């Protein structure tokens, strides 16, 4: 969620976590469902509101 919060794509998340892009996409999708986020933009907002990604955090 934090990596989505800083604006990384599925490919970028996959490289950081050393997993396949499909695995990264699956994990992002599942967190979106669990949080009730309709899209990545809302997912980012939830990451900031929860305090998981503080404003100005470089990632």
C-alpha positions as CSV (number, residue, x, y, z in Angstrom):
1,X,0.0,0.0,0.0
2,X,2.8,2.4,0.8
3,X,4.4,1.8,-2.6
4,X,1.1,2.5,-4.4
5,X,0.9,5.6,-2.1
6,X,4.1,7.0,-3.5
7,X,2.9,6.5,-7.0
8,X,4.8,3.4,-8.2
9,X,3.5,1.3,-11.0
10,X,3.0,-2.5,-10.8
11,X,6.3,-3.0,-12.6
12,X,8.2,-0.7,-10.2
13,X,6.6,-2.3,-7.2
14,X,7.5,-5.7,-8.5
15,X,11.2,-4.7,-8.9
16,X,11.3,-3.3,-5.4
17,X,9.8,-6.4,-3.8
18,X,11.6,-8.8,-6.2
19,X,8.4,-10.4,-7.4
20,X,6.7,-10.7,-10.8
21,X,4.6,-7.8,-12.0
22,X,1.6,-10.0,-12.0
23,X,2.2,-10.8,-8.3
24,X,2.5,-7.1,-7.5
25,X,-0.8,-6.4,-9.4
26,X,-2.6,-9.2,-7.5
27,X,-1.5,-7.8,-4.2
28,X,-2.5,-4.2,-5.1
29,X,-5.9,-5.5,-6.3
30,X,-6.5,-7.4,-3.1
31,X,-5.6,-4.5,-0.8
32,X,-7.9,-2.3,-2.9
33,X,-10.8,-4.8,-2.4
34,X,-10.1,-5.1,1.3
35,X,-10.0,-1.3,1.8
36,X,-13.0,-0.7,-0.5
37,X,-10.9,1.6,-2.8
38,X,-12.6,2.0,-6.2
39,X,-9.3,2.9,-8.0
40,X,-5.6,3.6,-7.5
41,X,-6.3,7.3,-6.7
42,X,-8.5,6.4,-3.8
43,X,-5.9,3.8,-2.7
44,X,-3.3,6.5,-2.6
45,X,-5.6,8.8,-0.5
46,X,-6.2,5.9,1.9
47,X,-2.5,5.4,2.2
48,X,-2.0,9.0,3.2
49,X,-5.1,9.2,5.5
50,X,-4.0,6.0,7.4
51,X,-0.6,7.6,8.0
52,X,1.2,4.8,6.2
53,X,2.6,7.3,3.7
54,X,3.4,10.6,5.4
55,X,3.3,13.8,3.2
56,X,6.7,14.4,1.5
57,X,7.9,10.8,2.0
58,X,10.3,10.0,-0.8
59,X,9.7,6.2,-0.6
